[in-house]
């Protein structure tokens, strides 16, 4: 399986503003006690803080992923809440109302858990990633930028949330005690449990179903663009490749300046397709990870379907080769 360059993404940082519901948490303030409390108010779009973090963690544990846990109630969380509500036969308002909180609070596990920074967390190598793909191709691997970057991704969180939960912590210090979201849960199905994947352009989502039609997981996604729309239709999953090399071919990019450029970009979590590639029977297209989880749902792509690395990894661990992949409006 060859990961080819028909899937480089257009990085549009301006789409990550509050109008699109992305994280803007430079001054995020959270209270661990409030995150752990089942007594929560109704929360909707624009909400911030501890109650939002609680909902994001509980939804992640239930496999309704809004992407990065950041304490900010934006459009991604609204979609995940509505999907959870629909699955639980509640009115799909997209608002955290009393009935939705009651359903979420059925999960009695602790929302936050302790974690001690290990030697492995500090090994790196850590890389300041250049924006230019040809410069990226010179690197032996595309790793995290810092221990904080690595730890935030491991716990499905924004770096600002980890810093807010651990005021004054030194994330470069082996032995440092941290408080982190309790999101490292088992997949909802085992290997080959996903028989059908539905990608929704209008919802910017990926849904995974078993052979009986049961919804196993919901993931907010980045899907296509006006110039490179999602290839609607019924396709198949050809297979999965973890830690892929990205083969850049400029002729496949409408916006490439030099059409003669070719490059191989080495594996790593900050590779253009992240840590996993789920190959579709539509040539050059796949479902894959991302080098920047904060942009999921808030940027555009060259047609492919992008998830956070953790969501793409979970899906890859469940999907069946030959499964249906339905790409729809």
C-alpha positions as CSV (number, residue, x, y, z in Angstrom):
1,X,0.0,0.0,0.0
2,X,1.5,3.3,-1.0
3,X,0.5,6.6,0.6
4,X,0.6,9.1,-2.3
5,X,0.5,12.8,-2.5
6,X,-3.1,13.3,-3.4
7,X,-3.9,14.1,0.2
8,X,-1.9,17.1,1.4
9,X,-4.0,19.6,3.3
10,X,-4.5,23.3,2.9
11,X,-3.6,24.8,6.3
12,X,-6.0,27.6,6.8
13,X,-5.4,28.9,10.3
14,X,-8.0,31.7,10.0
15,X,-10.7,29.0,10.0
16,X,-9.7,28.1,13.5
17,X,-11.3,31.2,15.1
18,X,-14.3,31.3,17.4
19,X,-16.7,31.6,14.5
20,X,-15.9,28.0,13.7
21,X,-15.8,26.8,17.3
22,X,-12.1,26.1,17.6
23,X,-10.0,26.3,20.7
24,X,-8.8,29.7,21.9
25,X,-7.7,28.7,25.4
26,X,-4.8,31.0,26.2
27,X,-6.5,31.9,29.5
28,X,-8.3,28.6,30.1
29,X,-9.3,28.2,33.7
30,X,-10.5,24.9,35.1
31,X,-11.3,23.4,38.5
32,X,-10.6,19.7,38.9
33,X,-13.3,19.4,41.5
34,X,-15.9,20.9,39.2
35,X,-14.8,18.6,36.4
36,X,-15.5,15.7,38.7
37,X,-18.9,16.9,39.8
38,X,-22.1,15.4,38.4
39,X,-23.9,18.7,39.3
40,X,-23.6,20.6,36.0
41,X,-25.7,23.4,34.4
42,X,-27.0,23.3,30.9
43,X,-24.2,24.3,28.5
44,X,-24.3,25.2,24.8
45,X,-22.2,26.8,22.1
46,X,-19.8,29.4,23.6
47,X,-19.6,27.7,26.9
48,X,-16.1,27.3,28.4
49,X,-14.3,25.8,31.4
50,X,-14.8,22.8,33.7
51,X,-18.2,21.6,32.7
52,X,-17.2,21.6,29.0
53,X,-14.1,19.6,29.9
54,X,-16.3,17.1,31.8
55,X,-18.5,16.6,28.8
56,X,-15.6,16.2,26.4
57,X,-14.0,13.6,28.5
58,X,-17.2,11.6,29.0
59,X,-18.0,11.8,25.3
60,X,-14.5,10.6,24.4
61,X,-14.9,7.7,26.8
62,X,-18.2,6.8,25.1
63,X,-16.5,7.0,21.7
64,X,-18.2,10.2,20.5
65,X,-15.1,12.2,19.8
66,X,-15.2,16.0,19.4
67,X,-11.5,15.9,18.6
68,X,-9.2,17.7,21.0
69,X,-10.4,18.2,24.6
70,X,-9.9,21.9,25.1
71,X,-12.7,23.2,27.4
72,X,-14.3,25.2,24.6
73,X,-17.9,24.4,23.5
74,X,-17.6,24.9,19.7
75,X,-19.1,23.4,16.6
76,X,-17.1,20.1,17.0
77,X,-18.5,19.5,20.5
78,X,-22.0,20.4,19.4
79,X,-21.8,17.7,16.7
80,X,-20.6,15.1,19.1
81,X,-23.3,16.0,21.7
82,X,-26.0,15.8,19.0
83,X,-24.7,12.4,17.8
84,X,-24.6,11.1,21.4
85,X,-28.1,12.3,21.9
86,X,-29.4,10.6,18.8
87,X,-27.8,7.3,19.7
88,X,-29.3,7.5,23.2
89,X,-32.8,8.4,21.7
90,X,-32.7,11.9,23.2
91,X,-33.7,15.1,21.3
92,X,-30.6,15.9,19.2
93,X,-30.3,19.6,20.3
94,X,-26.5,19.7,20.5
95,X,-26.9,21.3,24.0
96,X,-25.8,19.7,27.3
97,X,-29.2,19.6,28.9
98,X,-30.3,17.7,32.0
99,X,-31.3,14.5,30.2
100,X,-27.9,14.5,28.3
101,X,-26.0,15.0,31.5
102,X,-27.9,12.1,33.1
103,X,-26.9,9.8,30.2
104,X,-23.3,10.9,30.3
105,X,-23.1,10.6,34.0
106,X,-23.9,6.9,33.9
107,X,-20.2,6.5,33.4
108,X,-18.9,6.5,37.0
109,X,-15.2,6.3,36.3
110,X,-13.0,9.1,37.5
111,X,-12.7,11.9,35.0
112,X,-9.2,12.9,35.9
113,X,-6.3,10.5,36.9
114,X,-2.7,11.0,38.1
115,X,0.2,10.5,35.7
116,X,3.9,10.6,36.3
117,X,6.2,11.8,33.6
118,X,8.6,9.0,32.6
119,X,12.1,8.8,31.0
120,X,10.4,7.7,27.8
121,X,8.3,10.9,27.7
122,X,11.4,13.0,27.6
123,X,13.5,11.0,25.0
124,X,12.2,12.7,21.9
125,X,13.8,13.5,19.6
126,X,11.6,16.6,19.5
127,X,11.4,18.6,16.3
128,X,10.4,22.1,15.3
129,X,8.4,21.3,12.2
130,X,9.1,23.4,9.1
131,X,6.0,24.4,7.1
132,X,7.6,23.6,3.7
133,X,7.1,20.0,2.7
134,X,10.5,19.8,0.9
135,X,12.1,20.9,4.2
136,X,10.1,18.3,6.1
137,X,11.4,15.7,3.7
138,X,15.0,16.4,5.0
139,X,14.0,15.2,8.5
140,X,14.6,11.6,9.6
141,X,11.3,11.5,11.4
142,X,8.4,13.9,12.0
143,X,8.1,13.9,15.8
144,X,6.5,16.0,18.5
145,X,7.7,19.5,19.2
146,X,8.1,19.0,22.9
147,X,7.2,16.7,25.8
148,X,4.1,18.9,26.4
149,X,3.1,18.4,22.8
150,X,3.5,14.6,23.2
151,X,1.7,14.3,26.5
152,X,-1.2,16.5,25.3
153,X,-1.8,14.2,22.3
154,X,-1.5,11.1,24.5
155,X,-4.4,12.4,26.6
156,X,-6.4,13.7,23.7
157,X,-6.0,17.3,25.0
158,X,-4.9,20.7,24.0
159,X,-1.6,21.8,25.6
160,X,-3.4,24.7,27.2
161,X,-5.7,22.2,29.0
162,X,-2.8,20.2,30.4
163,X,-1.2,23.4,31.6
164,X,-4.5,24.6,33.2
165,X,-4.8,21.3,35.0
166,X,-1.2,21.4,36.1
167,X,-0.4,25.0,37.0
168,X,3.3,25.4,37.5
169,X,4.2,21.9,36.3
170,X,7.5,21.3,34.5
171,X,6.6,19.1,31.6
172,X,10.3,18.4,30.9
173,X,10.9,16.9,34.4
174,X,11.0,13.2,34.8
175,X,9.0,12.2,37.9
176,X,6.7,15.3,37.7
177,X,3.2,14.4,38.9
178,X,0.4,15.4,36.6
179,X,-3.4,15.3,36.5
180,X,-4.7,14.2,33.1
181,X,-8.0,13.3,31.5
182,X,-9.0,9.7,31.9
183,X,-9.5,8.9,28.2
184,X,-7.3,5.8,27.6
185,X,-10.2,3.4,27.2
186,X,-10.5,0.2,25.2
187,X,-12.0,0.5,21.6
188,X,-15.8,-0.1,21.5
189,X,-15.2,-3.2,19.2
190,X,-12.3,-5.6,18.5
191,X,-10.4,-6.2,15.3
192,X,-12.6,-6.5,12.2
193,X,-15.6,-5.2,14.2
194,X,-16.4,-2.3,11.9
195,X,-18.2,-3.4,8.8
196,X,-19.3,0.0,7.5
197,X,-18.0,3.5,7.7
198,X,-20.1,6.5,6.8
199,X,-18.5,9.8,6.1
200,X,-20.8,12.8,6.2
201,X,-19.8,16.0,4.3
202,X,-22.5,18.1,5.9
203,X,-21.8,16.9,9.4
204,X,-18.0,16.7,9.0
205,X,-18.0,13.4,10.7
206,X,-17.1,9.7,10.4
207,X,-19.4,7.1,11.9
208,X,-18.3,3.4,12.3
209,X,-20.9,0.6,12.4
210,X,-20.7,-3.1,13.1
211,X,-22.3,-5.8,10.9
212,X,-25.6,-5.5,12.7
213,X,-25.8,-1.7,12.1
214,X,-24.8,-0.7,15.7
215,X,-23.0,2.6,15.9
216,X,-19.6,1.9,17.5
217,X,-18.0,5.3,17.3
218,X,-18.5,8.8,16.1
219,X,-15.6,11.1,15.1
220,X,-15.6,14.8,14.1
221,X,-13.5,15.1,10.9
222,X,-11.9,17.5,8.4
223,X,-13.4,16.7,5.0
224,X,-12.5,18.1,1.6
225,X,-12.8,21.7,0.4
226,X,-14.6,23.7,-2.4
227,X,-11.7,23.0,-4.7
228,X,-11.2,19.4,-3.7
229,X,-14.6,18.1,-2.6
230,X,-15.2,14.8,-0.9
231,X,-15.5,12.1,-3.6
232,X,-19.1,11.1,-2.9
233,X,-20.0,7.5,-3.5
234,X,-19.8,4.0,-2.2
235,X,-16.2,2.7,-1.8
236,X,-14.3,0.0,0.1
237,X,-11.6,-0.1,2.7
238,X,-8.5,-1.6,1.1
239,X,-6.5,-1.9,4.3
240,X,-4.6,0.1,6.9
241,X,-1.0,1.3,7.2
242,X,0.5,2.5,10.4
243,X,3.3,5.0,10.5
244,X,3.1,5.7,6.8
245,X,5.7,7.4,4.6
246,X,4.1,10.3,2.8
247,X,4.9,10.4,-0.9
248,X,4.5,13.9,-2.1
249,X,3.8,14.4,-5.8
250,X,3.2,18.1,-6.7
251,X,1.3,17.3,-9.9
252,X,-1.6,16.1,-7.7
253,X,-2.0,19.5,-6.0
254,X,-3.8,22.3,-7.7
255,X,-2.1,24.9,-5.6
256,X,1.5,23.5,-5.8
257,X,3.9,26.2,-7.2
258,X,6.5,23.8,-8.6
259,X,4.8,20.8,-10.3
260,X,8.2,19.0,-10.6
261,X,8.6,18.6,-6.8
262,X,8.7,15.0,-5.4
263,X,9.5,14.0,-1.9
264,X,9.3,11.2,0.7
265,X,8.3,12.5,4.1
266,X,9.2,10.1,6.9
267,X,6.8,8.7,9.5
268,X,5.9,10.3,12.7
269,X,2.9,11.9,14.5
270,X,3.5,15.2,12.7
271,X,3.7,13.5,9.2
272,X,1.1,15.1,6.9
273,X,-1.1,12.1,7.3
274,X,-0.3,11.5,10.9
275,X,0.2,8.0,12.3
276,X,-2.2,5.9,10.3
277,X,-3.6,5.7,6.7
278,X,-6.9,3.8,6.0
279,X,-6.8,3.3,2.3
280,X,-10.0,3.7,0.2
281,X,-10.7,2.0,-3.1
282,X,-11.0,5.5,-4.6
283,X,-7.4,6.1,-5.8
284,X,-5.3,8.7,-3.8
285,X,-8.0,8.9,-1.1
286,X,-8.0,7.7,2.5
287,X,-9.0,8.3,6.1
288,X,-6.0,9.3,8.2
289,X,-4.5,11.2,11.1
290,X,-3.2,14.7,11.3
291,X,-0.1,16.7,12.4
292,X,-2.3,19.3,14.1
293,X,-5.3,18.0,16.1
294,X,-6.5,21.5,16.9
295,X,-7.5,22.1,13.3
296,X,-9.8,19.1,13.0
297,X,-13.1,20.4,11.8
298,X,-11.7,23.9,11.3
299,X,-9.6,23.7,8.1
300,X,-10.0,22.2,4.6
301,X,-8.3,19.3,2.8
302,X,-7.4,18.2,-0.7
303,X,-10.4,15.8,-0.6
304,X,-9.4,13.2,2.0
305,X,-10.9,12.5,5.5
306,X,-8.7,13.6,8.4
307,X,-9.2,12.6,12.0
308,X,-7.1,13.2,15.1
309,X,-4.3,10.6,15.4
310,X,-6.0,8.9,18.3
311,X,-9.3,8.6,16.5
312,X,-7.7,7.4,13.3
313,X,-5.7,4.8,15.3
314,X,-8.8,3.6,17.0
315,X,-10.7,3.3,13.8
316,X,-7.8,1.5,12.1
317,X,-7.8,-1.1,14.9
318,X,-11.5,-2.0,14.3
319,X,-12.1,-1.6,10.6
320,X,-12.5,-4.7,8.4
321,X,-10.6,-5.0,5.1
322,X,-13.4,-4.8,2.4
323,X,-15.7,-2.9,4.7
324,X,-18.1,-0.4,3.0
325,X,-17.0,3.2,3.0
326,X,-20.0,5.4,2.1
327,X,-19.1,9.0,1.4
328,X,-22.2,11.2,1.4
329,X,-23.5,14.7,1.6
